[in-house]
């Protein structure tokens, strides 16, 4: 679709065509902070599919505020490949 993706923040920048794709499955859904090579890159609500992301080490911090559940996932994203991850949200440690 040609509609602009309103859920994307301007911070979610990809240099050139150096990108891979990320699919995150999460039940229940969760707000996901995305870090690329240690730097905050943006956020998106999971589950989501085929999100274009820069290459490298991707750290995901998922949080469901309603149920106070969280998960942390680290993956390596390769060029033009899709990484699929499944979150396992757990009660947050206080």
C-alpha positions as CSV (number, residue, x, y, z in Angstrom):
1,X,0.0,0.0,0.0
2,X,1.2,3.5,-0.7
3,X,-0.2,4.9,2.6
4,X,2.5,6.3,4.8
5,X,3.0,4.1,7.8
6,X,1.9,6.3,10.6
7,X,3.3,3.9,13.3
8,X,6.8,4.7,12.2
9,X,8.9,7.3,13.9
10,X,11.2,9.6,11.9
11,X,14.0,8.1,14.0
12,X,13.8,4.8,12.3
13,X,16.4,5.5,9.6
14,X,18.1,3.0,7.4
15,X,21.2,3.9,5.5
16,X,21.2,3.0,1.8
17,X,20.0,-0.5,1.0
18,X,21.7,-2.1,4.0
19,X,18.6,-3.7,5.6
20,X,17.2,-6.9,6.8
21,X,13.7,-7.6,8.0
22,X,12.3,-8.4,11.4
23,X,9.1,-10.3,12.3
24,X,8.2,-10.4,15.9
25,X,5.4,-12.6,17.3
26,X,4.0,-11.7,20.7
27,X,1.0,-12.9,22.6
28,X,-0.2,-10.8,24.2
29,X,0.9,-7.7,22.2
30,X,3.7,-5.6,23.6
31,X,5.3,-2.2,23.0
32,X,8.8,-2.9,21.6
33,X,11.8,-0.7,21.9
34,X,14.3,-1.5,19.2
35,X,18.1,-1.0,19.6
36,X,20.5,-1.4,16.7
37,X,24.1,-2.2,17.7
38,X,23.5,-0.8,21.1
39,X,21.8,2.5,20.1
40,X,18.1,3.2,20.5
41,X,16.5,3.2,17.0
42,X,12.7,3.3,17.4
43,X,9.7,1.6,18.8
44,X,6.8,-0.5,17.4
45,X,3.9,-2.4,18.8
46,X,4.4,-6.2,18.5
47,X,3.3,-8.4,16.9
48,X,4.6,-7.0,13.6
49,X,5.9,-8.5,10.3
50,X,8.7,-7.7,7.9
51,X,9.8,-4.5,9.5
52,X,12.8,-3.2,7.6
53,X,15.7,-2.7,10.0
54,X,19.4,-1.8,9.7
55,X,21.9,-4.7,9.7
56,X,23.7,-5.8,12.8
57,X,22.8,-6.7,16.4
58,X,19.2,-6.0,17.2
59,X,18.1,-5.9,20.8
60,X,14.4,-5.8,21.5
61,X,12.8,-4.8,24.8
62,X,9.1,-5.8,24.9
63,X,6.8,-4.5,27.6
64,X,3.1,-5.0,28.1
65,X,2.1,-2.3,30.6
66,X,-1.4,-3.6,31.2
67,X,-0.2,-7.0,32.5
68,X,3.3,-5.9,33.6
69,X,5.0,-8.4,31.4
70,X,8.3,-8.1,29.7
71,X,10.8,-9.8,27.5
72,X,14.3,-9.1,26.0
73,X,15.4,-10.6,22.8
74,X,18.7,-10.3,20.9
75,X,19.1,-11.2,17.2
76,X,21.5,-10.7,14.4
77,X,20.0,-9.2,11.2
78,X,21.5,-10.1,7.9
79,X,21.1,-8.3,4.5
80,X,17.8,-9.0,2.8
81,X,17.0,-11.8,5.2
82,X,14.0,-12.0,7.5
83,X,14.6,-12.9,11.1
84,X,11.6,-14.3,13.0
85,X,11.4,-14.2,16.7
86,X,8.8,-15.3,19.2
87,X,8.6,-13.4,22.5
88,X,7.9,-15.1,25.7
89,X,6.6,-12.4,28.0
90,X,7.1,-13.0,31.7
91,X,6.1,-11.1,34.8
92,X,8.4,-8.1,35.3
93,X,11.0,-8.5,38.1
94,X,10.5,-5.7,40.5
